[in-house]
Amino acid sequence: ADTKVYRATTTAPVNIAVVKYWGKRDPKLNLPTNSSLSVTLAQSDLRTLTTATCSAAYAGKGDSLLLNGEASDISGARTQACFRALRERRAALEAANPSLPKISSLPLRVVSENNFPTAAGLASSAAGFAALVCAIADLYELPDTPSQLSLIARQGSGSACRSVFGGYVAWRMGEKADGSDSLAEQVAPASAWPEMRAIVLVVSAAKKGVSSSSGMQQTVATSGLFQERIRTVVPDNMAKMEKAIAAQDFAAFAEVTMRDSNSFHATCADTYPPIFYMNDVSRAAVRAVESINAKAGRTVAAYTFDAGPNAVVYYLEKDAGIVLGTFSSILGAGADGWKGAVSPSTAQAAEV
Ligand code: PMV
């Protein structure tokens, strides 16, 4: 028997949304209630490195995933959906081209390493599922475009569909019930606005309290404010954000980023019972950004928060001195630790 080990390795960086995905219209397919837009961070900073292998030598053992050296449960519907979709595509290739090695039915071994705390509200699932899907797609030599792969990554974790691309990335919510038009596309490459920087202030590296899935479910079910967010606030923010990126208008980019983060956390506070992801240190970071901007007399920094207390602050390279200097003096004592400044990735995660 052929005991050859087929192998592919890829990395996918974390992305941080500036217009947030929050709410599912179809929890099974991870179809969102609204479009969203993010900046993919640099490969060299926060990323998942994933190697996928398959071999007849693994026969008798099922598929497996090792995350940061520990066996990870892959029986969940989301992970299974990704494995199934990728296998189906490989099987179709093999059926169309009988000379291809028949590897679609072989057990898969996936090994992933994050270089940052897992599930601390640092979008680890986004980088994780994007890297998993892209590594297996490489292993299977699938001809799919990154947007087509984003459809698969979306089923693992919604925000993962955006980490398939570098730079500025929109996830279009789509309209179809089967999700075939709910995919990511690059709005602009990182090189279109190369001065953009982000710093992650790790307020806490502890696992988050309310998972994004259950937080979303509770928000959709109980917040009245949320209805207004998806009807008017997000469509308006998407349009303004795309304009700001096209014009490299940092003041506009920053205002939409901060307003959209505030709007998302307001809907969380409007659920019943309320959900609080931000804490006192998070709020101190908001005040610090306001004071940096007031002192500069113009907008030089923008905060945003995901489903956890950690702040991400966007700024331009020319203002690095003001932004980083103020942050270390105001917040240095309150935070557990720092992650250095990270710039948006220029490379696409998927090379297919
Ligand atoms: O992809 P999920 O299910 O982990 O949800 C991510 C939700 C936010 O990070 C809060 C917002 C976003 O658009 O990334």
Residues whose N, C-alpha, C, O or C-beta is under 5 A from the ligand:
A	BS01	PMV	A17 V19 K20 Y21 S36 S125 S157 G158 S159 A160 S212 D306 A307
